[in-house]
Amino acid sequence: RIRHFLSNPGTPNYGLNPPEGVLVPDVDGPEGLAQWEQLQHRYGPLPITLTTTTANGRHYFYHWPERLGPMPKGKLFGFVARHHDDGYVIGPGSVHPSGVVYDTLRQPSGMPYDIAELPEAWARAALAPVLTVASGGGPSMVAIGQRHDYLRDKARHLVGVGLTGAAL
């Protein structure tokens, strides 16, 4: 049914709600993929898992280790992360406005990879308190993975006090 649905011209894309207990970081762009690699140097290599290639990056599906309690909500190391109860990711076979088709990475047998468990070092790091930056804090106080949020919030503050878009 999904293949038939996706083969029809003009058919809309679809979203996948991750299974319960699974989180899906959305790693986008060359900078995001480079940051993902840096995180692997810090917390250890990640196991191969169910992965969707997107127009700009990848969606990595990981089981949360239940023994560590509930998974954190919101972003994971600065990346948008989807969970069973708070969103969806675009499904394989969907077409990005650029024309790129979302696809699933496959094993040599042609089957998709199973969903792997997020390693404990990664999960513990995800549960660690996130450094927040007060409006007076400087860029050196921004935690890894929080640069985008810091710059967005700083820009909103500066516009709020009268700085024009051109000056910003």
CORTA-V766650 format. One record per residue. RES is the residue in one small letter. SS is DSSP state (helix for helix, strand for strand, loop for the rest). OMEGA is omega as a letter, one per 40 degrees, with the letter a starting at -180 (* if undefined). Layout:
res=<RES RES>
ss=<SS SS>
omega=<OMEGA OMEGA>
This chain:
res=<r i r h f l s n p g t p n y g l n p p e g v l v p d v d g p e g l a q w e q l q h r y g p l p i t l t t t t a n g r h y f y h w p e r l g p m p k g k l f g f v a r h h d d g y v i g p g s v h p s g v v y d t l r q p s g m p y d i a e l p e a w a r a a l a p v l t v a s g g g p s m v a i g q r h d y l r d k a r h l v g v g l t g a a l>
ss=<loop helix helix helix helix helix helix loop loop loop loop loop loop loop strand strand loop loop loop loop loop strand strand strand strand strand strand strand helix helix helix helix helix helix helix helix helix helix helix helix helix helix helix loop loop loop loop loop loop loop strand strand strand loop loop loop strand strand strand strand strand strand strand loop loop helix helix helix loop loop loop loop loop loop loop strand loop loop strand strand strand strand loop loop loop loop loop loop strand strand loop loop loop loop strand loop loop loop loop loop strand loop strand strand loop strand loop loop loop loop loop strand loop loop loop strand strand loop loop helix helix helix helix helix helix helix helix loop loop loop loop loop loop loop loop loop loop loop helix helix helix loop loop loop loop loop helix helix helix helix helix helix helix helix helix helix helix helix helix helix loop loop loop loop loop loop loop loop>
omega=<a i i i a a i i i i i i i i i i a i i a a i a i i a a i i i i i i i i i i i i i a a i a i i i a i a i i a i a a a i i a i i i i a a a i a i i i i a i a i i i i i i a a a i a i i a i a i a i i i a i i i a i i a i i i a i i i i i a i i a a i i a i i i a a i i i i a i a i a a a a a a i i i a a a a i a i a i i i i a i i i i i a i i i i *>
